[in-house]
Amino acid sequence: MLEHGGRLRRAARTYDIPLADWLDLSTGLAPWPWPLPEIPASAWARLPEPDDGLVDAACSYYRASALLPVAGSQAAIQALPVLRAPSRVGVLAPCYAEHALAWRRAGHEVLAWSEEQIATGLDQVDVLVVVNPNNPTGQRLSPARLLDWHARLERRGGWLVVDEAFMDPTPGASLAPFSDLPGLIVLRSFGKFFGLAGMRLGFVLAAPDLLSPLDEHLGPWTVNGPSRHLARQLLVDQAAHERQREALRQAGERLAAVLAGHALDPSGGCALFQLLQRPDATALHEHLARQAIFTRLFPDLGALRFGLPGDESGWQRLDQGLANYRSPL
């Protein structure tokens, strides 16, 4: 299995620091607990039903005409490659590594491409996968560019798969309203924006003729009843969505400013994280870990990703931890 953020228990053992003492900035999740409605006993006692209102609430929230709830967008990432015959697949790299892995495991030829290579080589592939905003670089692609790529692929029966796991703070840049187009598949993650990754909930937005075979492949009851109930309530709370977007916008700007204030200017990011690409990324990661501040290290990129502190004490700890750093270079 690939390495991911959030492995805090392992970090606690590695550095011999109690779990409760850590400031975990290793994941790109909203760090504030969302006020949760009560879960009725029936959500635990009955099998989930697909006509419980979750799909309607999610379609309204994402501005999509059709979608499929799944057990986290990771479930769709692993399942989609099984639905196509062996193909050539372009992946905008670097990005969330599970995409390329899933297509390779299913027997497809995978090409890791830059944005410039996509522009010139798109007609050579059957499927293109992009993460927008990108994880971990924060790179953003305009809807116009993506729709142009989609049109070129769709003419040949190809797919454009757009992973929008970090799109919720900027819904105006989403391709969700266009997800009824043939061959366009948009993945959305519920847990990052709402800060509820443990629910394991995501959505696949696409035309019904794509969603139907995916639904058949995944089988019944992929999302548990309590998660469906909570999501249905949270997805319709528009006032709370606006408050969350503004809070994340301010926190993302503050994080970039804190890093820049220590001559650690981010190389990219979005409202939920900032990325530093530096020759001393590993040394900085170790320095912070020894102070029980956990970041996400990308050794192959020479990069370090910072999530958002959840309270003022966390911001002060991060600021102090960076102030104590002396680069070995």
C-alpha positions in Angstrom: 0.0 0.0 0.0 1.1 3.6 -0.7 2.1 6.0 2.0 -0.5 8.5 3.1 -0.8 11.3 5.7 -2.6 10.8 9.0 -0.3 8.0 10.3 0.0 9.8 13.6 0.2 6.6 15.8 3.2 5.5 13.9 4.9 8.9 14.2 4.2 8.8 18.0 6.0 5.4 18.2 8.8 6.5 15.9 9.7 9.6 17.9 8.6 8.2 21.3 6.2 11.1 21.9 2.7 10.5 23.4 -0.1 10.6 20.9 -1.9 13.3 22.7 1.1 15.7 22.4 1.1 16.0 18.6 0.0 18.7 16.3 -1.1 16.8 13.2 -0.7 18.8 10.0 -0.1 15.8 7.8 -3.5 15.7 6.1 -5.4 18.3 4.1 -8.6 18.2 6.2 -10.6 21.0 7.6 -9.4 20.9 11.2 -12.5 22.0 13.0 -15.2 19.6 14.3 -18.5 20.1 12.4 -21.6 20.3 14.6 -23.3 16.9 14.1 -27.0 16.2 14.2 -28.3 13.3 16.2 -28.2 9.9 14.4 -31.5 8.0 14.8 -31.4 4.4 15.9 -32.9 3.4 12.6 -29.8 4.5 10.8 -27.9 1.8 12.8 -30.6 -0.9 12.8 -31.7 -0.9 9.1 -29.8 -1.5 5.9 -29.1 1.7 4.0 -31.7 2.6 1.3 -30.7 4.4 -1.9 -33.8 6.6 -2.0 -33.2 8.2 1.4 -32.7 11.7 0.0 -28.9 11.6 0.1 -28.5 11.6 -3.7 -30.9 14.6 -4.1 -29.1 16.6 -1.4 -25.7 15.8 -3.0 -26.9 16.7 -6.5 -28.1 20.1 -5.2 -24.8 20.7 -3.3 -22.5 19.8 -6.2 -24.9 21.2 -8.9 -24.8 17.8 -10.6 -27.6 16.0 -12.5 -26.6 12.5 -11.4 -24.2 11.0 -8.9 -23.3 7.8 -7.0 -22.4 7.8 -3.3 -19.3 5.7 -2.6 -17.3 4.7 0.5 -14.8 7.5 0.0 -13.6 8.7 -3.5 -10.8 6.1 -3.0 -13.4 3.4 -3.7 -14.1 4.9 -7.1 -10.4 5.4 -7.8 -9.9 1.7 -7.4 -13.0 0.6 -9.3 -13.1 2.8 -12.4 -10.1 1.2 -14.1 -11.9 -2.2 -14.0 -14.7 -0.8 -16.1 -12.5 -0.2 -19.2 -10.7 -2.5 -21.5 -6.9 -2.2 -21.5 -6.2 1.4 -22.4 -3.4 4.1 -22.5 -4.0 6.4 -19.5 -2.4 9.8 -19.0 -2.0 11.0 -15.4 -1.1 14.6 -14.7 1.9 14.2 -12.4 2.8 14.5 -9.7 -0.6 14.0 -8.1 -2.3 11.7 -5.6 -0.5 8.5 -6.3 -3.4 6.1 -5.9 -4.7 7.1 -9.4 -1.7 5.8 -11.3 -1.4 2.7 -9.1 -5.1 1.7 -9.6 -4.9 2.0 -13.4 -1.6 0.0 -13.5 -3.0 -2.7 -11.3 -5.9 -3.1 -13.7 -3.6 -3.7 -16.6 -3.6 -0.3 -18.3 -0.5 1.5 -19.6 0.0 4.6 -17.5 1.9 7.7 -18.7 2.9 10.3 -16.1 2.6 13.6 -17.9 3.2 17.3 -17.3 0.5 19.8 -18.3 2.6 20.7 -21.4 2.8 17.0 -22.4 -0.9 16.6 -22.1 -1.5 19.5 -24.5 0.6 17.9 -27.2 0.0 14.2 -26.5 -3.6 14.0 -25.5 -4.7 12.3 -28.7 -2.4 9.4 -27.8 -4.4 8.3 -24.7 -7.8 6.9 -24.1 -8.2 8.2 -20.5 -6.8 11.3 -18.8 -6.7 11.7 -15.0 -6.2 15.0 -13.3 -6.5 16.2 -9.7 -7.8 19.8 -9.5 -6.7 21.5 -7.3 -3.8 19.2 -7.5 -2.6 17.3 -4.4 0.1 17.9 -3.4 1.2 20.8 -5.6 -1.9 23.0 -5.4 -1.9 23.5 -9.2 -5.2 24.6 -10.6 -6.6 24.0 -14.1 -9.3 26.2 -15.5 -12.7 24.7 -16.4 -12.2 25.9 -20.0 -9.0 24.0 -20.4 -10.4 20.8 -18.9 -13.5 21.0 -21.0 -11.3 21.3 -24.1 -9.4 18.2 -23.1 -12.6 16.4 -22.4 -14.0 17.2 -25.9 -10.9 15.9 -27.5 -11.1 12.6 -25.5 -14.8 12.2 -25.9 -14.7 12.3 -29.7 -12.8 9.0 -29.5 -14.8 7.4 -26.7 -12.3 8.4 -24.1 -12.7 9.5 -20.5 -11.6 12.6 -18.5 -11.4 11.8 -14.8 -11.2 14.9 -12.6 -10.5 14.3 -8.9 -11.9 17.4 -7.1 -11.2 16.3 -3.6 -10.1 19.8 -2.6 -12.6 21.8 -4.7 -15.2 22.6 -2.0 -13.7 25.9 -0.9 -13.9 27.1 -4.6 -17.1 25.6 -6.1 -17.1 28.1 -9.0 -14.1 26.3 -10.5 -15.7 22.8 -10.4 -16.7 20.7 -13.4 -19.6 19.2 -11.4 -22.2 21.2 -13.4 -20.8 19.6 -16.6 -20.7 16.0 -15.3 -23.6 14.9 -17.4 -21.3 15.1 -20.5 -20.4 11.7 -22.0 -17.0 10.5 -20.8 -16.6 13.1 -18.0 -16.2 11.7 -14.5 -15.8 14.0 -11.5 -14.8 12.6 -8.1 -15.7 14.5 -4.9 -14.6 13.8 -1.3 -16.9 14.6 1.5 -14.5 14.3 4.4 -11.9 17.0 3.6 -14.2 20.1 3.5 -16.5 18.9 6.3 -13.5 17.6 8.4 -15.1 14.2 8.7 -12.7 11.8 7.0 -13.7 8.9 9.2 -17.2 8.8 7.6 -15.5 7.4 4.4 -17.9 9.1 2.0 -17.4 10.4 -1.5 -19.4 10.9 -4.7 -18.9 10.0 -8.4 -20.5 12.6 -10.7 -21.1 11.3 -14.2 -23.8 10.4 -16.8 -26.1 7.6 -15.8 -24.6 5.2 -18.4 -21.3 5.5 -16.5 -22.7 5.4 -13.0 -24.8 2.3 -13.6 -21.9 -0.2 -14.3 -19.9 1.4 -11.5 -22.8 0.9 -9.1 -23.1 -2.8 -10.3 -19.4 -3.3 -9.7 -19.3 -1.9 -6.2 -22.5 -3.7 -5.1 -25.2 -2.7 -2.6 -24.8 -0.8 0.7 -21.4 0.7 0.0 -22.1 3.7 2.3 -23.3 2.9 5.8 -26.6 4.3 7.2 -25.2 6.7 9.8 -22.9 8.3 7.3 -25.8 8.7 4.8 -27.9 10.3 7.5 -25.2 12.8 8.6 -24.2 13.7 5.1 -27.8 14.3 4.0 -28.2 16.9 6.9 -24.9 18.6 6.3 -25.2 18.9 2.6 -28.3 21.1 2.8 -26.9 23.6 5.4 -25.9 26.4 3.0 -25.2 28.9 5.6 -22.7 26.6 7.3 -21.0 25.9 3.9 -20.4 29.6 3.5 -19.0 30.0 7.0 -16.7 27.0 6.4 -15.4 28.4 3.1 -14.6 31.7 4.6 -12.9 30.1 7.6 -10.8 27.9 5.3 -9.9 30.9 3.0 -8.6 32.9 6.0 -6.8 29.9 7.5 -5.1 29.0 4.1 -3.9 32.6 3.7 -2.6 32.6 7.3 -0.7 29.4 6.8 1.0 30.8 3.7 1.9 33.9 5.6 3.3 32.0 8.6 5.5 30.0 6.3 6.6 33.0 4.3 7.4 34.9 7.6 10.1 32.3 8.2 11.5 32.6 4.7 9.7 29.4 3.8 7.6 30.7 0.9 5.1 28.0 -0.3 5.6 26.7 -3.8 1.8 26.0 -4.1 -1.3 25.2 -2.2 -5.0 25.7 -1.7 -7.3 26.6 1.2 -6.6 23.3 2.9 -2.8 23.0 2.6 0.4 24.6 1.5 3.4 22.9 -0.1 7.1 23.7 0.3 9.6 22.3 -2.2 13.1 22.6 -0.8 16.3 20.7 -0.8 16.1 20.5 3.0 12.5 19.2 3.1 13.5 16.1 5.0 15.5 18.0 7.5 12.6 20.4 8.2 10.2 17.5 8.5 12.5 15.8 11.1 13.0 19.1 13.0 9.2 19.6 13.3 8.6 15.9 14.2 11.0 16.1 17.1 8.8 18.9 18.4 5.6 16.7 17.9 4.5 18.7 14.8 3.6 16.2 12.1 3.8 17.2 8.5 3.6 15.2 5.2 6.9 14.5 3.6 7.1 13.8 -0.2 10.7 12.5 -0.6 10.5 12.0 -4.3 9.5 15.7 -4.7 11.8 17.1 -2.1 8.6 18.6 -0.6 6.7 19.1 2.6 3.0 19.6 2.9 1.4 21.5 5.8 -2.2 21.2 6.7 -4.1 23.7 8.9 -3.8 24.0 12.7 -7.2 23.7 14.3 -6.8 26.3 17.1 -4.7 29.3 18.2 -2.4 27.1 20.3 -1.6 25.1 17.2 -0.8 28.2 15.2 1.6 29.3 17.9 3.3 25.9 18.1 3.8 25.9 14.4 5.2 29.4 14.4 7.6 28.6 17.2 8.7 25.3 15.6 9.6 27.1 12.4 11.4 29.9 14.3 13.7 27.3 15.8 14.7 25.8 12.5 18.2 26.3 11.1 18.6 24.9 7.6 21.6 22.6 7.1 22.1 24.0 3.6 
